[in-house]
Amino acid sequence: MNVPQLAVRGRLVRPEGVARGTILISEGRIAGFASASANVRADAVYDYGDSLVLSGAIDTHVHFREPGFTQKEDFASGTMAAAAGGVTTVVDMPNTEPWVTSASIFREKRRTIERKACVDFGLSGGLTSEGHLRVEELTAAGALSVETFLADAPEETVLDDDYRISKSLVECAHLRQVMGVYCDSQSFWSQAAKNSRARGEVTMSAFHAAKPSQSESLGAARMCILNKDAEATLVLRQISTASALNQARFHRRQNPSIHVETTPHYLLLSSKNESNSGFSLKISPPLRSERDRLALWRGIDDGTVEIISSDHSPHTLLEKERDDVWGVPSGFPSIETSLVLMLDQVKRGRLSIRRMSELMSKNPAKVLGLSPRKGTLTTGAQADLVVADFAEHTIRAERLHSKCGWTPYEGRKVRARLRCTFLAGRMICRDGEILESRSGRFVSRTIPRGARHVTKTNRANDSA
C-alpha cells in the first residue's frame, strides 16, 4: 500500500462492530485500516482518542429552497448546515420554483446550485399528472428518486390517479429508479380544509383534522397495493403514525422493496409540544400523538423503519408568526440537529450506535443506489467521516448555519457533540466552523452493468 495521505484514529463505527482503530485514507477514499496502536506513516494523522468515528450521514429528504425561495434558505447555507450537522450527502426535493418536473428543469437547477455545495448532493424529480411519461427522462438526467405527491401540493403536481401511479411504478422498477411518496389523501385534505375554512376554524386542531392518521394510512396502503406487481423501490416518506406503519409492516412481508422513512421530530416531539409554540411547529404531516411517537420507536426496533431523514424544510419565523393556520407554511429547519439528536438517544440507551448508523448512513446509501461508495466505513468507500463524542451541550440557533435563523429545539440539552466532518478525506467542518464551503459534488446512482429489474408484470408478458 502506498503511504496514505491521511490517517484518522478513534472508536470506529463499522458494520461488524465498534472498536478502536485507524482509518487510512488515500485520494479521498478509505484505503484500509490499522490498529489504533499501529505506527502509521501518513501525511497527517488525526487521533481522536475515544471519540466515535462514523460514516457521514446521508439525508435523503431536504428542502434547500433554491431556486425560488432563497430568503428562507439557499444551497450554500443549507449544505453548510449539513456539514456542521455531520451530513455529508443530501438529496434535495423537487418543490423549488419551478418544480423539478422535467429533465430540462432538473439540469438547470443542477447548474444553479452545483458550485455552491459544501457537501455532496443528489436531486429528486417530481412526477405530475403525466406520471410515467417523465420517469425515464428524469432518471436519465440523474435523479436519485422521483417523488409522488398524493395531496396538499399545487394542483398540477398532485398525482392522484391510480392508473398513472401504477404505470409510474412499473417504469421505476424497469429503470431501477426509486419512487418516494408523500402518503396522504387528497379527498381528506381538500374537503376537511375547505370545511374548516368555511367555518372560520384557523387553529392547529383544524389543520390536524385535515390530515388525520387515517389519511396517511390510506396513502401508504394505496401505494403498497399499487406496487404489489411492479415491485419498484418505494420509499414511504416521513411516516408519522402507528396506522401507516402497520400498513407498511404488513405489505413489507410480501414486498421487501418497500422502505419506511421517518424523522427525528416524529420520534422526539408530539402534538402536545405544539401548545406553547404558536404555529412554529406546524409541519406536514403534523406532529402526532404519544402513541404514534412510541409506535415509531417500535418500528425502529423491529426493522420496519429503515431510514431516518431530517425533512429539513425551513421557513422564516415571520412566516410562522401569523394568526391563521392556513396561511402558515408547513415545516421547520432540522438538518443541523438531526444527527446530534439521534446520538443523544444513543447516549440515553434508546438505540445502539450501530443501529443509528444504519438508519442514517448505511440504509439510505443502499436504498438510493449509492453503495458501496457511501454509507459505511469499508475499504474503497469515499472517506466521508464524522467525529462525535458524548459531551453535553445546549442547542442554540445562534450557533447554527441555516439561513432561516431559528430551531424548534432551541434550549434543548443533548448529551452529544459533533467535533468535525470529513468529505472525501478533506476536513470541511471543525467545531461548527466551516473550513471548506464548496467541496461538494453531484452524485448519481450506481447500477451494476447490464442490470435490469424484471417485474411480475413483465415476467407475465414475457411468457405470453
C-alpha positions in Angstrom: 0.0 0.0 0.0 1.2 3.5 -0.8 1.7 5.9 2.1 -1.8 7.2 2.9 -2.3 11.0 2.8 -4.4 10.8 6.0 -5.0 8.6 9.0 -7.9 9.1 11.4 -7.9 7.3 14.8 -10.8 6.8 17.1 -13.6 4.4 18.0 -14.6 3.3 14.6 -18.3 2.5 14.0 -18.2 -0.2 11.3 -20.8 -2.8 10.1 -19.1 -5.5 12.1 -18.9 -3.6 15.3 -17.4 -0.7 17.2 -13.7 -0.8 18.1 -10.7 1.5 18.4 -8.7 1.6 15.1 -7.2 3.8 12.4 -8.7 4.6 9.0 -6.1 5.0 6.2 -7.2 7.4 3.5 -5.8 7.9 0.0 -7.2 10.0 -2.8 -10.4 10.7 -0.9 -11.2 7.0 -0.3 -10.7 4.6 2.5 -7.6 2.6 1.5 -7.6 0.3 4.5 -7.5 0.0 8.3 -4.9 -0.4 11.0 -5.0 -0.9 14.7 -5.2 2.1 17.0 -1.6 1.4 18.2 -0.1 0.9 14.8 2.8 3.2 13.9 1.2 4.7 10.8 3.1 6.7 8.2 0.9 9.4 6.7 1.0 13.0 5.6 -1.3 13.8 8.5 -2.6 11.8 11.5 -5.7 12.8 13.4 -6.0 11.0 16.8 -9.5 11.4 18.3 -8.9 9.1 21.3 -12.2 7.6 22.4 -14.4 9.7 20.3 -16.6 7.9 17.8 -15.8 8.0 14.1 -18.8 7.3 11.9 -19.7 7.2 8.2 -21.1 10.6 7.3 -24.9 10.8 7.5 -26.9 10.6 4.2 -30.0 12.8 4.4 -32.4 11.5 1.7 -35.0 14.3 2.3 -34.1 18.0 2.4 -35.7 21.2 1.0 -32.9 23.8 0.4 -35.3 26.2 -1.4 -33.1 27.1 -4.3 -34.1 28.3 -6.8 -37.2 30.3 -5.9 -37.3 30.8 -2.1 -33.8 31.8 -1.2 -35.0 34.2 1.5 -35.6 31.0 3.6 -32.5 29.0 2.6 -30.1 28.6 -0.3 -27.9 25.7 -1.4 -24.8 27.3 0.2 -26.4 27.8 3.6 -28.2 24.5 3.6 -25.2 22.4 2.7 -23.1 24.3 5.3 -25.7 23.4 7.9 -25.5 19.8 6.7 -21.7 19.8 7.1 -21.9 21.2 10.6 -24.5 18.6 11.4 -22.4 15.6 10.2 -24.4 15.1 7.0 -22.0 14.5 4.1 -24.6 13.7 1.4 -28.1 15.3 0.8 -30.9 14.7 -1.6 -32.9 17.8 -2.4 -36.6 17.5 -3.1 -38.2 18.9 -6.2 -40.6 21.5 -4.8 -38.5 24.5 -5.7 -39.5 27.2 -8.2 -40.1 25.9 -10.8 -40.9 22.4 -9.6 -38.4 19.9 -11.0 -40.8 18.0 -13.3 -38.7 17.6 -16.4 -35.1 16.9 -17.4 -34.6 20.5 -18.6 -35.6 22.0 -15.3 -33.5 19.3 -13.5 -30.4 20.3 -15.4 -31.0 24.0 -14.9 -31.4 23.5 -11.1 -28.2 21.5 -11.0 -26.3 24.2 -12.9 -27.7 26.8 -10.5 -26.6 25.1 -7.3 -23.6 22.9 -8.3 -20.8 25.3 -7.4 -22.4 26.3 -4.1 -22.5 22.8 -2.4 -20.5 22.3 0.8 -21.3 18.5 0.8 -22.2 16.0 -1.9 -25.7 16.2 -3.2 -28.3 14.5 -5.3 -31.5 15.8 -6.7 -35.0 14.3 -6.9 -37.6 14.9 -9.7 -41.3 15.3 -9.2 -44.0 13.4 -11.0 -47.1 15.2 -12.2 -50.3 14.0 -13.8 -48.2 12.9 -16.7 -46.7 10.3 -14.3 -44.8 7.6 -16.1 -44.1 9.8 -19.1 -41.5 11.7 -17.0 -39.8 8.9 -15.1 -37.3 7.9 -17.9 -36.2 11.5 -18.7 -35.7 12.4 -15.0 -33.8 9.2 -14.5 -31.6 9.9 -17.5 -30.9 13.4 -16.1 -29.5 11.8 -12.9 -32.4 12.0 -10.4 -31.8 9.9 -7.4 -35.5 9.5 -6.9 -38.8 10.6 -8.4 -41.4 11.9 -5.9 -45.1 11.4 -5.9 -47.4 13.9 -4.1 -50.8 12.4 -3.4 -52.2 15.5 -1.9 -51.6 19.0 -0.5 -49.4 20.3 -3.3 -50.1 22.6 -6.3 -52.8 21.1 -8.4 -50.5 20.4 -11.4 -48.1 18.4 -9.2 -50.6 16.2 -7.4 -50.6 12.7 -8.8 -53.9 11.2 -7.6 -54.6 8.7 -10.4 -54.2 5.0 -9.6 -53.6 4.0 -13.3 -50.9 6.6 -13.8 -49.3 5.8 -10.4 -49.2 2.1 -11.3 -47.6 2.8 -14.7 -45.1 5.0 -13.0 -44.2 2.3 -10.5 -43.7 -0.2 -13.3 -41.4 2.3 -15.1 -39.5 2.9 -11.9 -38.9 -0.8 -11.5 -37.8 -1.2 -15.1 -35.3 1.6 -14.7 -34.2 0.7 -11.2 -35.4 4.1 -10.1 -36.6 5.0 -6.5 -40.1 6.4 -6.0 -40.7 8.5 -2.9 -44.3 9.1 -1.9 -45.9 11.6 0.4 -48.6 9.5 2.0 -51.9 11.5 2.2 -55.4 11.6 0.9 -56.4 14.5 -1.4 -60.1 13.8 -0.6 -59.4 14.3 3.2 -57.2 17.3 2.6 -59.4 19.2 0.2 -62.7 18.6 1.9 -61.6 19.0 5.5 -59.6 22.1 4.8 -62.4 23.6 2.8 -65.0 22.9 5.5 -62.7 24.2 8.3 -62.1 27.4 6.4 -65.8 27.9 5.8 -66.5 27.6 9.5 -63.7 30.1 10.3 -61.5 27.5 12.1 -57.9 28.7 12.0 -56.2 26.8 14.8 -53.8 23.8 14.7 -56.7 21.5 15.6 -58.3 22.4 12.2 -55.0 21.5 10.4 -54.9 18.2 12.3 -58.4 17.4 11.2 -57.4 17.9 7.6 -54.6 15.4 8.0 -55.8 12.7 10.3 -53.9 9.5 10.9 -56.2 7.5 8.5 -55.3 9.9 5.7 -51.6 8.9 5.9 -52.6 5.2 6.4 -54.8 5.2 3.3 -52.0 6.8 1.3 -49.4 4.2 2.5 -51.8 1.3 1.9 -52.7 2.5 -1.5 -49.1 2.8 -2.7 -48.1 -0.5 -1.3 -51.0 -2.2 -3.1 -50.3 -0.5 -6.4 -46.7 -1.6 -6.1 -47.6 -5.2 -5.5 -46.8 -6.3 -9.1 -44.3 -3.7 -10.0 -42.1 -4.3 -7.0 -40.4 -0.9 -7.5 -38.2 0.5 -4.8 -40.8 2.5 -2.9 -39.9 4.9 0.0 -42.9 5.9 2.2 -41.8 9.4 3.2 -41.9 11.0 6.7 -44.2 8.3 8.2 -45.7 9.7 11.4 -48.5 7.3 12.5 -48.9 3.9 14.0 -51.6 3.0 11.5 -49.4 3.9 8.4 -46.5 2.0 10.0 -48.7 -1.1 10.4 -49.7 -0.9 6.8 -46.0 -0.8 5.8 -45.2 -3.7 8.1 -47.9 -5.8 6.6 -47.0 -5.2 3.0 -43.3 -5.5 3.5 -43.7 -9.1 4.4 -44.7 -9.7 0.8 -42.6 -7.0 -0.9 -39.3 -6.1 0.8 -38.7 -3.3 -1.8 -41.0 -1.1 0.4 -39.0 1.2 2.7 -40.1 3.4 5.6 -38.6 6.8 6.3 -39.3 8.8 9.4 -37.7 11.9 11.0 -36.3 12.9 14.4 -39.2 15.2 15.0 -41.8 12.4 14.8 -39.6 10.4 17.2 -38.9 13.1 19.7 -41.9 15.5 19.5 -45.7 15.0 19.7 -48.8 17.2 19.3 -48.5 18.1 23.0 -45.4 20.2 22.1 -47.5 22.5 19.9 -49.5 24.1 22.8 -47.0 26.8 23.6 -45.3 27.1 20.2 -47.9 29.1 18.2 -47.6 27.8 14.6 -43.8 27.4 14.6 -44.2 23.6 14.9 -46.7 23.3 12.0 -45.4 20.6 9.7 -46.9 18.2 7.2 -47.8 15.6 8.3 -48.5 17.2 11.7 -46.9 16.1 14.9 -48.9 13.1 16.2 -49.9 11.6 19.5 -47.6 10.0 22.1 -49.0 6.6 21.0 -47.8 7.3 17.4 -44.5 8.5 18.6 -43.8 5.4 20.6 -45.0 3.2 17.8 -42.3 4.7 15.5 -39.7 3.7 18.0 -41.0 0.1 18.0 -40.8 0.3 14.2 -37.1 1.1 14.6 -36.6 -1.7 17.0 -38.3 -4.3 14.7 -36.7 -3.1 11.5 -39.8 -1.7 9.8 -38.4 1.8 9.9 -35.2 1.8 7.8 -34.3 5.4 7.2 -34.1 8.5 9.4 -34.0 11.7 7.4 -34.4 15.3 8.5 -37.1 16.6 6.2 -35.3 19.9 6.6 -38.0 22.4 5.5 -37.0 25.9 6.6 -39.3 28.9 6.7 -38.7 32.2 8.4 -40.2 33.0 11.8 -42.0 35.9 10.3 -43.9 33.4 8.1 -44.7 31.4 11.1 -46.0 34.3 13.2 -49.4 34.6 11.6 -52.8 34.2 13.3 -54.3 31.8 10.7 -53.0 28.3 10.4 -54.0 28.1 6.7 -51.6 31.0 5.9 -48.7 29.4 7.7 -46.3 27.2 5.7 -45.5 23.7 6.9 -42.0 22.8 8.0 -39.0 23.9 10.1 -35.2 23.7 9.9 -33.7 20.4 11.2 -30.7 19.2 9.2 -28.0 20.5 11.5 -29.6 19.0 14.6 -30.8 15.6 13.3 -27.6 13.6 13.9 -26.8 15.1 17.2 -30.4 14.5 18.4 -30.2 10.8 17.5 -26.7 10.5 19.1 -28.3 11.9 22.2 -30.8 9.0 22.0 -27.9 6.6 21.7 -26.4 8.0 24.9 -29.8 7.6 26.6 -29.9 4.0 25.6 -32.8 4.2 23.2 -30.9 2.6 20.3 -27.4 1.4 19.6 -24.8 3.4 17.7 -24.6 0.7 15.0 -28.4 0.9 14.5 -28.3 4.6 14.3 -25.6 4.5 11.7 -27.6 2.0 9.7 -30.7 4.3 9.8 -28.8 7.5 8.8 -26.0 6.2 6.6 -25.9 2.6 5.5 -29.6 2.1 4.6 -30.1 5.4 2.8 -27.0 4.6 0.7 -28.3 1.2 -0.1 -31.8 2.3 -1.0 -30.6 5.1 -3.2 -28.0 3.1 -5.0 -25.0 4.9 -3.5 -23.5 1.7 -2.0 -20.7 0.7 -1.8 -19.3 4.2 -2.4 -21.1 5.7 0.6 -22.8 4.7 3.8 -20.2 2.6 5.7 -16.6 2.6 6.8 -15.3 0.0 4.4 -12.3 -0.3 2.2 -12.9 1.5 -1.1 -15.7 3.7 0.2 -15.4 7.5 -0.1 -13.9 8.8 3.1 -16.9 10.7 4.4 -16.5 10.8 8.2 -18.0 12.3 11.2 -16.2 12.5 14.6 -18.5 12.7 17.7 -18.5 12.3 21.4 -21.0 12.4 24.2 -20.2 15.8 25.7 -23.3 17.7 26.8 -24.3 20.9 25.1 -27.3 23.1 24.5 -28.8 23.6 21.1 -28.8 27.3 20.2 -30.0 28.9 16.9 -27.2 31.4 17.1 -24.6 28.6 16.5 -26.4 27.1 13.6 -25.9 27.8 9.9 -29.4 27.7 8.4 -30.4 30.9 6.7 -33.8 31.0 8.4 -32.1 31.6 11.8 -34.1 29.5 14.3 -34.6 26.0 15.5 -37.6 24.2 17.1 -35.1 22.6 19.5 -33.9 26.0 21.0 -32.5 25.4 24.5 -32.7 21.6 24.3 -29.8 19.9 26.2 -28.3 17.0 24.4 -25.6 14.6 25.5 -23.7 14.6 22.2 -21.4 16.8 20.3 -20.0 16.8 16.7 -16.3 17.5 16.6 -15.6 17.5 12.8 -16.7 16.4 9.4 -14.6 15.0 6.6 -15.8 14.9 2.9 -13.8 12.6 0.6 -10.9 12.8 3.1 -10.9 16.6 3.5 -11.9 18.2 6.8 -14.7 20.6 5.9 -16.0 21.5 9.3 -14.5 21.6 12.8 -16.3 22.5 16.0 -19.1 24.1 13.9 -16.7 26.2 11.8 -16.9 25.6 8.1 -13.4 25.2 6.7 -14.3 24.4 3.0 -17.6 25.7 1.7 -17.5 24.4 -1.9 -16.3 20.9 -1.7 -19.5 19.0 -2.6 -20.1 17.2 -5.9 -23.2 15.9 -7.7 -23.8 12.2 -7.1 -25.9 9.7 -9.1 -26.9 6.1 -8.6 -24.6 3.1 -9.0 -26.3 0.4 -11.1 -24.5 -2.9 -11.9 -23.6 -3.0 -15.6 -26.4 -4.7 -17.6 -28.8 -4.8 -14.6 -32.5 -4.7 -15.4 -35.3 -5.2 -12.9 -37.9 -7.7 -14.2 -41.3 -7.1 -12.6 -44.0 -9.6 -12.1 -46.0 -7.8 -14.8 -43.0 -8.0 -17.2 -42.5 -11.7 -16.5 -46.1 -12.4 -17.3 -45.8 -10.5 -20.5 -42.5 -12.2 -21.4 -44.1 -15.7 -21.0 -47.2 -14.8 -23.0 
